[in-house]
Amino acid sequence: MLSEPDPERVNDLLTNILGDAPTDGALRGAKAFTGRELAALALADCEARLDAAHAHYVACQPEEVDPDLAYCTDMLEDLLYMDDMLDETKREAIRRIFRVERFDTRARVSRQRLALRYLKEARARRDRALSAFLSHYDMAEGEVL
């Protein structure tokens, strides 16, 4: 997703990653960051974006079909095949209703595919940011800095 993540969420994640909070509770440009801190900031940003992409993906998942809507659809389909009861105008109206329903289904599937793509991209960025952060492993002390 292209929107900026919530700065407060990024700050919380950064605090968890580094194990300590910035002195004034927010990131300021006055202090020069080390490579480790920059890598942690990038990781926190990617984690926040991954959370947002996952929430968007879940929101795009299909809901259960309303039984009343399914019943109405079945009734319309039955009416469509009763030649003696419908004139051509009514038959065309029913056909258009079905086209709208199919268009809505295709649009929903398209949104789901796009949400899955965003989720995959966010995971890949987070994995790269995690690798970059872990490259700051201090071999002398044997712990993650």
C-alpha positions in Angstrom: 0.0 0.0 0.0 1.2 3.5 -0.8 0.1 5.3 2.3 2.5 6.3 5.0 2.3 4.2 8.2 1.2 5.7 11.5 4.4 7.4 13.0 3.3 6.4 16.5 3.1 2.7 15.4 6.5 3.0 13.8 7.9 4.5 17.0 6.4 1.7 19.1 7.9 -0.9 16.8 11.3 0.9 16.8 11.2 0.8 20.6 10.6 -2.9 20.6 13.3 -3.6 18.0 16.0 -1.5 19.7 14.9 -2.3 23.3 14.8 1.3 24.4 12.7 4.4 23.5 14.2 7.5 21.9 14.9 10.1 24.6 12.0 12.4 23.8 9.6 9.8 22.7 9.8 10.7 19.0 12.4 10.6 16.3 14.1 14.0 15.7 16.5 15.0 12.9 19.0 16.7 15.3 20.7 13.4 16.3 22.8 11.5 13.7 21.7 7.9 13.6 24.0 4.9 13.5 23.7 2.3 10.7 22.1 0.0 13.2 19.5 2.6 14.2 18.7 3.4 10.6 18.3 -0.3 9.8 16.0 -0.7 12.8 14.0 2.4 11.7 13.6 0.8 8.2 12.6 -2.5 9.7 10.0 -0.7 12.0 8.6 1.1 9.0 8.4 -2.1 7.0 6.7 -3.9 9.9 4.1 -1.2 10.2 3.4 -1.3 6.4 3.2 -5.1 6.6 0.6 -4.8 9.4 -1.4 -2.4 7.2 -1.2 -4.6 4.1 -2.3 -7.6 6.2 -5.3 -5.7 7.6 -6.2 -4.6 4.0 -6.0 -8.2 2.7 -8.2 -9.5 5.5 -10.8 -6.7 4.8 -10.9 -7.7 1.1 -11.8 -11.4 1.9 -15.3 -12.4 0.8 -18.1 -12.4 3.2 -20.7 -15.1 3.4 -23.4 -15.0 0.8 -26.7 -13.7 2.2 -29.3 -16.6 2.0 -32.0 -14.1 1.0 -29.9 -12.8 -1.9 -29.2 -16.4 -3.1 -33.0 -17.1 -2.9 -33.8 -14.0 -4.9 -31.2 -14.9 -7.5 -32.6 -18.3 -7.8 -36.1 -16.9 -8.3 -34.9 -14.5 -11.0 -33.1 -17.3 -12.8 -36.3 -19.4 -12.7 -38.3 -16.4 -14.1 -35.8 -16.0 -16.9 -36.6 -19.4 -18.3 -40.4 -19.0 -18.1 -41.2 -17.9 -21.7 -44.9 -17.5 -21.3 -44.8 -15.2 -18.3 -42.3 -12.5 -19.2 -42.1 -10.0 -22.0 -38.7 -9.2 -23.6 -38.3 -6.0 -21.5 -38.5 -7.9 -18.2 -36.3 -10.6 -19.5 -33.6 -8.0 -20.4 -33.9 -6.5 -17.0 -33.2 -9.8 -15.3 -30.2 -10.4 -17.7 -28.8 -7.0 -16.7 -29.2 -7.8 -13.0 -27.1 -10.9 -13.5 -24.5 -8.9 -15.4 -24.2 -6.4 -12.6 -23.8 -9.3 -10.1 -21.0 -10.9 -12.2 -19.3 -7.5 -12.6 -19.4 -7.1 -8.8 -17.8 -10.5 -8.4 -15.0 -9.7 -10.8 -14.3 -6.4 -9.1 -14.2 -8.2 -5.7 -11.8 -10.8 -7.0 -9.6 -8.1 -8.6 -9.5 -6.2 -5.2 -8.5 -9.5 -3.5 -5.7 -10.1 -6.0 -4.4 -6.6 -5.6 -4.5 -6.9 -1.8 -2.5 -10.1 -2.0 0.0 -8.4 -4.2 0.4 -5.6 -1.7 0.8 -8.2 1.1 3.5 -10.1 -0.8 5.4 -6.9 -1.6 5.2 -5.8 2.1 6.5 -9.2 3.2 9.4 -9.0 0.8 10.4 -5.5 1.9 10.2 -6.5 5.6 12.4 -9.6 4.9 15.0 -7.4 3.2 14.9 -4.8 6.0 15.2 -7.7 8.6 18.3 -9.0 6.8 19.8 -5.6 6.7 19.2 -5.1 10.4 20.6 -8.5 11.3 23.7 -7.7 9.3 24.6 -5.4 12.2 25.2 -8.4 14.4 28.3 -7.8 16.6 30.5 -10.9 16.5 32.7 -9.6 19.3 29.9 -9.4 21.8 27.8 -12.3 20.4 24.5 -10.4 20.6 22.2 -8.4 18.3 22.9 -4.7 18.8 
